């Protein structure tokens, strides 16, 4: 099978490529990535010399390029996206261009080149937020869309375009929405690697507000297995949600990281909250479990410990990326409460 993976040098995309090539070594994968700051070819060192792997640096908004490289593909797995909420608040336009127009460009190429099977990777943030006082409520595949940030609005629009191409043009699609991912090779601007790397360096760790925001944390390996299940066994036109059964407050996450690293909680600095910050996300995995057999392989305590250990052992990977994350962290710290 010939597969085009977009955004394959990013955190989740690179994990998917390595997982897929290990499990299906006979398949051919082409990785299309623009290599923004979030894309890192170091993530793919172990497959870069594989004859069944090819990297192309390019933009999903480049219509001519996308139309050309999708020819002959059997499957498109679409990860490429602008994904940092804070960045979307400061500059929404690039999120519209990449996440909406780029997705539509890929869909059109898939349609024009024979109706290529298309899997779209999205986020639970398209559903808005859940009430804290009703823990029984979780996002499911029928939850109405209610995005609150420019990032989630752009992803919601891309989801709708994927469904539109299914209903209007009969393009064979599936969609997956996931909660907050974590694991090896995640850029240190994100909460978990930010906390880990700054704790290792004995640096202050910014936490929004009181840190009581709740996320359903999912290990990237569990998410990637879920995507594989949706591609292989998902019903065309359907959406599947993948969570980690890991609902935790952000402050719990940071304190647990400090506990694993034997660092003091005095490193935590509470800072002004994000504009329009959603309070709680949680995913109901029922459909994915019943139809696909999806379930997280381990709990958040074990996966988080494994993640901390990886960053401790792979400082050569993240230290070159740290200056970018430090700029963002210092901006947070300037708003300390």
C-alpha positions in Angstrom: 0.0 0.0 0.0 1.2 3.5 -0.8 0.5 6.0 1.9 0.8 9.8 2.1 1.3 11.1 5.6 1.0 14.9 6.0 2.8 16.5 8.9 4.9 13.4 9.5 7.8 15.2 11.0 5.7 16.4 13.9 5.1 14.8 17.2 2.1 12.5 16.5 2.8 12.1 12.7 6.4 10.9 13.3 5.2 8.4 15.9 2.6 7.1 13.4 5.2 6.7 10.6 7.6 4.7 12.8 4.7 2.6 14.2 3.3 1.9 10.8 6.6 1.0 9.1 7.5 -1.3 11.9 4.1 -3.1 11.7 3.7 -3.0 7.9 7.2 -3.0 6.5 6.0 -3.7 3.0 4.1 -0.5 2.7 5.5 2.7 1.2 5.2 6.0 3.0 5.7 9.4 1.7 6.0 12.1 4.3 4.9 15.6 3.3 5.9 18.2 5.9 6.6 22.0 5.7 9.1 21.7 8.6 7.9 24.6 10.7 9.4 24.9 14.1 7.2 21.9 15.3 8.5 19.6 12.6 11.7 17.8 13.4 13.4 15.2 11.1 15.4 14.0 14.1 12.1 12.2 15.1 12.5 10.0 12.0 16.2 9.0 12.1 15.4 5.4 12.5 13.4 5.2 9.2 15.2 7.9 7.0 17.3 5.3 5.2 14.4 2.8 4.7 13.9 2.4 0.9 10.1 2.4 1.6 10.2 5.8 3.2 10.4 9.1 1.3 10.4 12.7 2.7 9.2 15.7 0.8 9.4 19.2 2.2 6.4 21.1 1.2 3.2 22.9 2.1 -0.2 21.3 2.0 -1.5 24.6 0.7 0.6 24.1 -2.5 -2.1 22.9 -4.8 0.2 21.8 -7.6 2.5 19.9 -5.3 -0.3 18.2 -3.5 -2.1 17.2 -6.7 1.1 15.7 -8.0 2.2 13.6 -5.0 -1.2 12.2 -4.2 -1.3 10.5 -7.6 -1.1 6.7 -7.1 -1.6 6.9 -3.4 -3.9 4.3 -1.7 -4.3 6.2 1.6 -3.8 9.8 3.0 -3.4 10.2 6.7 -3.7 13.9 7.5 -1.8 15.2 10.6 -0.5 18.5 9.3 -1.9 21.4 11.2 -1.0 24.5 13.2 -1.8 23.3 16.7 -0.8 25.7 19.5 -3.8 27.4 21.0 -1.8 30.4 22.3 -0.3 31.0 18.8 -3.8 30.9 17.3 -4.9 33.7 19.7 -2.0 35.8 18.7 -2.2 35.1 14.9 -5.4 33.3 13.7 -4.8 33.7 10.0 -2.2 31.0 9.5 -4.5 28.6 11.3 -7.2 29.3 8.8 -4.8 28.9 5.9 -3.2 25.7 7.0 -6.0 23.9 8.9 -8.9 24.8 6.7 -7.6 25.7 3.2 -4.8 23.1 3.4 -7.2 20.4 4.4 -9.6 21.3 1.5 -6.7 21.2 -0.9 -5.8 17.7 0.2 -9.4 16.6 0.0 -9.8 17.9 -3.5 -6.6 16.2 -4.6 -7.8 12.9 -3.1 -11.1 13.3 -5.0 -9.6 14.3 -8.3 -7.0 11.5 -8.2 -9.6 8.7 -8.0 -11.2 8.9 -4.6 -8.2 8.1 -2.3 -9.0 6.8 1.1 -8.6 9.7 3.6 -8.2 9.7 7.3 -8.4 13.0 9.1 -6.8 13.5 12.5 -8.5 16.1 14.7 -9.0 17.3 18.3 -11.6 17.1 21.0 -11.3 20.9 21.3 -13.8 21.3 18.5 -16.5 20.3 21.1 -15.8 23.2 23.4 -15.7 22.5 27.1 -17.5 20.3 29.7 -18.9 21.3 33.1 -16.7 20.5 36.0 -19.6 19.7 38.3 -20.9 17.0 36.0 -18.0 14.4 35.7 -20.3 11.9 34.1 -20.6 14.1 31.0 -17.9 13.4 28.3 -17.5 14.1 24.6 -18.7 11.5 22.2 -19.1 11.2 18.5 -22.5 13.0 18.7 -21.5 15.9 20.8 -22.4 19.2 19.1 -19.4 21.4 17.9 -18.7 24.5 20.0 -15.1 25.6 19.4 -13.9 28.4 21.6 -10.4 29.3 20.2 -9.2 30.2 16.7 -7.3 26.9 16.7 -10.3 24.8 17.6 -12.5 26.8 15.2 -10.1 26.0 12.3 -10.0 22.3 13.2 -13.8 22.2 13.4 -14.0 23.7 10.0 -11.6 21.1 8.6 -13.7 18.3 10.1 -16.8 19.7 8.4 -14.9 19.9 5.1 -14.0 16.2 5.4 -17.6 15.3 6.0 -18.7 17.5 3.2 -16.4 15.6 0.7 -17.8 12.3 2.0 -21.4 13.4 1.6 -21.1 15.4 -1.6 -18.3 13.6 -3.5 -18.5 10.1 -1.8 -14.8 10.4 -0.8 -14.0 7.5 1.5 -13.1 9.2 4.8 -12.9 8.6 8.5 -12.2 11.2 11.2 -10.7 10.8 14.6 -10.8 13.3 17.4 -8.3 13.0 20.3 -7.6 14.5 23.6 -4.3 16.0 24.7 -1.4 13.8 23.6 1.9 13.3 25.4 5.0 11.1 25.0 8.5 11.1 23.5 9.5 13.6 20.9 6.9 16.2 21.8 8.1 19.8 21.4 9.0 21.3 24.8 6.5 24.2 24.4 3.7 21.9 25.4 2.7 21.5 29.0 4.1 18.1 29.8 7.5 18.4 28.1 7.7 22.0 29.2 7.3 20.9 32.8 9.7 18.0 32.5 12.5 19.9 30.7 12.3 22.9 33.0 12.2 20.7 36.1 15.3 18.9 34.9 17.0 22.3 34.6 15.6 23.5 38.0 13.7 26.3 36.2 10.4 27.8 37.1 7.4 26.1 35.6 4.4 28.3 34.6 0.9 27.0 35.2 -2.2 28.8 34.0 -4.3 30.2 36.8 -5.0 27.7 39.6 -4.0 24.8 37.4 -7.5 23.2 37.9 -8.1 22.9 34.1 -9.0 19.2 33.4 -7.7 17.3 30.3 -8.1 13.7 29.3 -4.5 12.9 28.7 -3.7 10.2 26.1 -0.3 8.6 25.4 0.7 9.2 21.8 1.2 5.4 21.2 -2.3 4.6 22.3 -3.6 7.4 20.0 -1.6 6.0 17.0 -3.0 2.5 17.6 -6.5 4.0 17.5 -5.8 5.7 14.2 -4.6 2.4 12.8 -7.8 0.7 14.0 -9.9 3.5 12.4 -8.1 3.1 9.1 -8.2 -0.6 9.0 -11.7 -1.3 10.5 -13.5 2.0 10.8 -16.8 2.5 8.9 -16.4 4.9 6.1 -18.0 8.3 6.9 -17.7 7.7 10.6 -15.9 9.6 13.4 -14.1 7.9 16.3 -12.9 9.5 19.5 -9.7 8.3 21.3 -9.0 9.3 24.8 -6.6 8.0 27.5 -9.0 7.5 30.4 -6.6 10.0 32.0 -8.7 12.9 33.2 -6.4 15.0 35.4 -6.0 18.6 36.5 -3.1 20.3 34.9 -1.6 21.0 38.3 -1.8 17.2 39.1 0.3 16.6 36.0 3.0 19.1 36.9 3.2 17.9 40.5 3.4 14.3 39.5 6.3 15.2 37.1 8.1 17.0 40.0 7.5 13.9 42.2 9.0 11.6 39.6 12.1 13.9 39.2 12.4 14.5 42.9 12.1 18.2 42.4 10.4 20.7 44.7 6.9 22.1 44.1 8.3 25.5 44.7 9.3 25.5 41.0 5.6 26.0 40.1 4.6 29.5 39.3 0.9 30.3 38.8 0.4 32.8 35.9 -2.5 34.7 34.3 -4.9 32.3 32.6 -5.3 32.0 28.8 -8.0 34.0 27.1 -11.1 31.9 26.7 -9.5 28.9 28.4 -11.7 25.8 28.3 -12.0 24.3 31.8 -12.6 20.6 31.1 -12.2 18.0 28.3 -13.0 14.3 28.6 -13.6 11.6 26.0 -16.0 8.7 26.0 -14.2 5.8 24.3 -17.3 3.6 24.1 -17.8 3.6 20.3 -14.1 3.2 19.6 -13.9 0.3 22.1 -17.0 -1.5 20.8 -16.4 -1.0 17.1 -12.6 -1.1 16.9 -11.5 -2.7 20.2 -9.6 0.4 21.3 -8.5 0.8 24.9 -5.4 2.5 26.3 -2.6 -0.1 27.0 -1.5 1.5 30.3 -2.8 4.1 32.7 -1.6 7.7 32.9 0.7 7.1 35.9 2.7 4.5 34.0 2.8 6.4 30.7 3.7 9.7 32.3 6.6 8.0 34.2 7.8 6.5 30.9 7.6 9.9 29.3 9.6 11.6 32.0 12.2 8.9 31.8 12.5 9.4 28.0 13.2 13.1 28.4 15.8 12.5 31.1 17.6 10.0 28.8 17.3 12.1 25.6 18.4 15.6 26.6 20.4 15.8 23.3 17.1 15.7 21.5 15.2 18.5 23.3 17.9 20.9 24.4 18.3 22.4 20.9 14.5 23.0 20.9 14.5 24.5 24.4 15.3 28.2 23.4 12.0 28.4 21.5 10.0 27.0 24.4 11.9 29.2 26.8 10.7 32.3 25.0 7.1 31.2 25.4 7.7 30.2 29.1 9.2 33.6 29.9 6.1 35.3 28.4 3.9 33.3 30.7 6.1 34.0 33.7 5.9 37.7 33.2 2.2 37.3 34.1 2.8 35.6 37.4 0.0 35.9 39.9 
